[in-house]
Amino acid sequence: MYQVTFSEQSMRELNKLDKLAQLEAIEPISKIRPADLAHPREPLGRFHRNGKDLYRLRAGEFRFYFEVKGETLHTHYILHKASLEDWLFRMKLPISEQQLIEQDSKFWKYLETLTK
């Protein structure tokens, strides 16, 4: 079994959940074995980005993006499935957090309330 570590972004996403939901969310990644990584099948996928082999694990409402570092699976990102952030990450499009906020419909609705 691998040890699983989390980036700051990943921890922020997990901390938004209650403890039980956190445990349920990380259960699939904590069960990954070397044989799974050698021959990834859905819900696990492998891709190459910036000179690194990265993996994507679909787990419920989340997508875990991680890399293998020896005996550790380091989770770089946890994104909600079907979110703009997830799509942009998969499509390799550069975008800032500010641009993501501006594209969010809640952002525009909030701006509209300021003019009333």
Secondary structure, 3 states (H helix, E strand, C coil): CCEEEECHHHHHHHHCCCHHHHHHHHHHHHCCCHHHHHCCCCCEEEEEECCEEEEEEEECCEEEEEEEECCEEEEEEEEECCCHHHHHHHHCCCCCHHHHHHHCHHHHHHHHHHCC
